[in-house]
Amino acid sequence: MPKVKMKSNRLFTQSYFYLCLTIFNASLIVSCGHLGGAQRIDNIPMYGQPEIPRSALLKKADADFIKQVTDELGSRENASIAWAMRAEQYMKSGNMDYAMRRYNQSWLLNPNNYLSYWGFGGVLLRQGKRDEAIKHLEKAKQLIDDEYQEVALLSDTGSAYSVKADSIPKKNTQERARYFDLATQNFQQSTKQDPNYPNVWFFWARSLYFQEKYKESWEKVKKGQSLGANIPSRFLEVLHENFPEPK
């Protein structure tokens, strides 16, 4: 997810959230939850479009929502960023359903906002939908225009590839190796752009652990710890069980 430090010209202050909250009730009409009482479409990326057509009623609700929040926040781009930030708060609290709804609204406001696709990827990965998550993370990489945040996006994308690789049976050595290579490419690019971003070193260490490269994993752990990375104690325990910590 986006790095904690934000550029002042790109994202917003806490007071901005309070402004957003004043118009959330009206925003609930967008997507209307169900399609004819059947499949939910507000917790599917992009409301399932283009595969699921948008009805005339929902298009009207979309237009009303866009006008209202644009009037309140100045532009569709500003509102899209604000909604993505709100979605991230839901994701951090573990509410993936509400997170996806807000990312969808963020996307509706600005289909070219990389934060929406990044969010789609994050929610889908937590839902175990690895291939879909990777697709949206790669889309976010195509759209991102913020070098500072790109470091974290590359880290998250590498993590998604490594999780995908680890899900493949070990007998499929070539396919596993291909996805681990893609993970490594993203980790390398992230650390090349900013070697002081802590999270990437844990994700890289975990990827190496998946590959049973325990000594190399410890090296990444040490680097992450030197930067203040929050490395789960359980991960350190299982890594130590397989390969004692080098002195």
C-alpha positions in Angstrom: 0.0 0.0 0.0 1.1 3.6 -0.4 4.0 4.8 1.6 3.2 6.8 4.7 4.9 9.9 3.7 2.9 11.7 1.1 3.7 14.6 -1.3 1.8 17.6 -0.3 0.7 18.3 -3.9 -0.8 14.9 -4.4 -2.7 13.8 -1.3 -4.7 15.3 1.4 -4.8 16.2 5.1 -7.0 14.6 7.8 -9.5 17.5 7.5 -10.0 16.5 3.9 -11.4 13.1 5.1 -14.0 14.9 7.2 -15.2 16.8 4.2 -15.5 13.5 2.3 -17.5 12.0 5.2 -20.2 14.7 4.8 -21.2 13.3 1.4 -20.8 9.6 2.0 -24.5 9.0 2.6 -25.3 10.3 -0.9 -22.6 8.2 -2.3 -24.2 5.0 -1.1 -26.7 5.1 -4.0 -23.9 4.5 -6.4 -23.7 0.8 -7.6 -26.9 0.0 -5.6 -25.3 -3.2 -4.2 -27.1 -5.8 -6.2 -27.9 -6.5 -9.8 -31.6 -7.4 -9.9 -31.4 -8.9 -6.4 -28.7 -11.4 -7.6 -25.0 -10.8 -7.9 -23.4 -8.0 -6.0 -21.5 -5.6 -8.3 -20.1 -3.0 -5.8 -17.5 -5.4 -4.5 -16.2 -6.4 -7.9 -13.5 -4.3 -9.4 -14.9 -1.6 -11.8 -18.4 -3.0 -11.0 -17.7 -5.9 -13.2 -17.4 -3.7 -16.3 -17.3 -4.2 -19.2 -18.5 -7.8 -18.8 -21.5 -6.6 -16.7 -23.3 -3.8 -18.5 -24.3 -0.7 -16.4 -28.0 -0.2 -16.3 -29.6 3.2 -17.1 -30.6 3.6 -13.5 -27.1 3.0 -12.2 -25.6 5.3 -14.9 -27.9 8.1 -13.6 -26.8 7.4 -10.0 -23.2 7.4 -11.2 -23.7 10.8 -12.8 -25.4 12.3 -9.8 -22.6 11.0 -7.5 -19.8 12.3 -9.7 -21.5 15.8 -9.9 -22.0 16.0 -6.2 -18.5 15.0 -5.1 -16.9 17.1 -7.8 -18.8 20.1 -6.7 -17.7 19.5 -3.1 -14.0 18.6 -3.8 -13.2 20.7 -6.8 -12.4 18.1 -9.4 -13.0 14.4 -10.2 -9.2 13.8 -9.8 -9.2 15.2 -6.2 -12.3 13.3 -5.3 -10.9 10.0 -6.7 -7.7 10.4 -4.6 -9.8 11.1 -1.5 -12.0 8.1 -2.0 -8.9 5.9 -2.5 -7.5 7.1 0.8 -10.8 6.3 2.5 -10.7 2.8 0.9 -7.2 2.2 2.3 -8.4 3.0 5.8 -11.1 0.3 5.4 -8.4 -2.1 4.1 -6.2 -1.5 7.0 -9.1 -2.2 9.4 -9.7 -5.5 7.6 -13.0 -4.5 5.9 -12.3 -5.7 2.4 -16.0 -5.3 1.3 -16.1 -1.6 2.2 -12.6 -1.1 0.8 -13.6 -2.5 -2.6 -16.7 -0.3 -2.7 -14.6 2.8 -2.1 -12.0 1.8 -4.6 -14.8 1.3 -7.1 -16.0 4.8 -6.4 -12.5 6.1 -6.8 -12.2 4.4 -10.1 -15.6 5.8 -11.2 -14.5 9.3 -10.5 -11.2 8.8 -12.3 -10.6 5.6 -14.3 -6.9 6.7 -14.7 -6.1 6.9 -11.0 -3.4 4.4 -10.3 -4.5 4.2 -6.6 -7.8 2.6 -7.6 -6.0 -0.3 -9.4 -3.5 -0.6 -6.7 -6.3 -0.9 -4.2 -8.1 -3.5 -6.4 -4.9 -5.5 -6.4 -4.5 -5.3 -2.6 -8.1 -6.4 -1.9 -8.0 -9.2 -4.4 -4.7 -10.5 -3.1 -6.2 -10.7 0.4 -9.1 -12.6 -1.1 -6.8 -15.2 -2.6 -7.4 -14.0 -6.2 -3.8 -13.8 -7.1 -4.0 -13.6 -10.9 -6.6 -10.9 -10.8 -4.6 -9.0 -8.2 -1.5 -9.1 -10.4 -3.5 -7.8 -13.4 -4.6 -4.7 -11.5 -1.2 -4.1 -9.9 0.4 -4.2 -13.3 -2.3 -1.7 -14.5 -1.4 0.6 -11.6 2.3 0.4 -12.6 1.4 1.6 -16.1 -0.6 4.6 -14.8 1.5 5.7 -11.8 3.0 9.2 -12.1 4.5 9.5 -8.6 8.0 8.2 -8.3 7.9 8.3 -4.5 4.8 6.0 -4.3 6.1 3.8 -7.2 8.6 2.3 -4.7 5.8 0.9 -2.6 3.8 -0.2 -5.6 6.7 -2.2 -7.0 7.2 -3.8 -3.6 3.5 -4.8 -3.4 3.6 -6.1 -6.9 6.7 -8.2 -6.1 4.9 -9.6 -3.1 1.9 -10.6 -5.2 4.2 -12.4 -7.7 6.0 -14.3 -4.9 2.7 -15.3 -3.3 1.5 -16.5 -6.7 4.7 -18.5 -7.2 4.4 -20.1 -3.8 0.9 -21.3 -4.6 2.2 -23.3 -7.6 3.0 -27.0 -6.8 6.7 -27.5 -6.4 6.8 -30.1 -9.2 6.0 -27.3 -11.6 9.6 -25.9 -11.2 9.7 -23.7 -14.3 6.4 -22.0 -13.7 7.3 -21.3 -10.0 10.7 -20.0 -11.2 9.1 -17.7 -13.7 6.9 -16.0 -11.1 9.7 -15.8 -8.5 11.8 -14.1 -11.2 9.0 -11.5 -11.8 8.9 -11.0 -8.0 12.6 -10.4 -7.9 12.5 -7.9 -10.8 10.0 -5.8 -8.9 11.9 -6.0 -5.7 15.1 -5.0 -7.4 13.5 -2.0 -9.2 11.9 -0.9 -5.9 15.2 -1.0 -4.0 17.0 0.6 -6.9 14.7 3.6 -6.7 14.7 3.8 -2.9 16.9 1.3 -0.9 15.6 2.8 2.4 12.0 1.7 2.0 11.6 -0.9 4.8 8.7 -3.0 3.7 10.3 -4.2 0.5 13.1 -6.0 2.4 10.6 -8.1 4.3 8.6 -9.0 1.2 11.9 -9.9 -0.5 13.0 -12.0 2.5 9.7 -13.9 2.4 10.0 -14.5 -1.3 13.4 -16.0 -0.7 12.1 -18.1 2.2 9.4 -19.5 -0.2 12.3 -20.5 -2.5 14.2 -22.1 0.4 17.0 -19.6 0.0 17.3 -19.2 3.7 20.7 -17.5 4.0 19.7 -14.9 1.4 16.4 -14.4 3.2 18.3 -13.6 6.4 20.3 -11.0 4.5 17.1 -9.2 3.5 15.8 -9.5 7.0 18.9 -7.8 8.4 18.6 -5.0 5.9 14.9 -4.5 6.7 15.6 -4.5 10.5 18.3 -1.9 10.0 15.7 0.3 8.5 13.0 -0.3 11.1 10.9 -2.8 9.1 8.2 -4.5 11.2 9.0 -8.1 10.5 6.5 -10.6 12.0 8.0 -12.6 14.8 6.4 -15.8 13.5 8.3 -15.3 10.2 11.6 -15.0 12.1 10.8 -18.1 14.1 10.1 -20.3 11.0 13.1 -18.9 9.2 15.3 -19.7 12.2 13.9 -23.2 12.4 15.0 -23.8 8.8 18.3 -21.9 9.0 19.8 -20.5 12.2 20.3 -16.8 12.2 23.8 -16.0 10.9 26.1 -14.3 13.4 
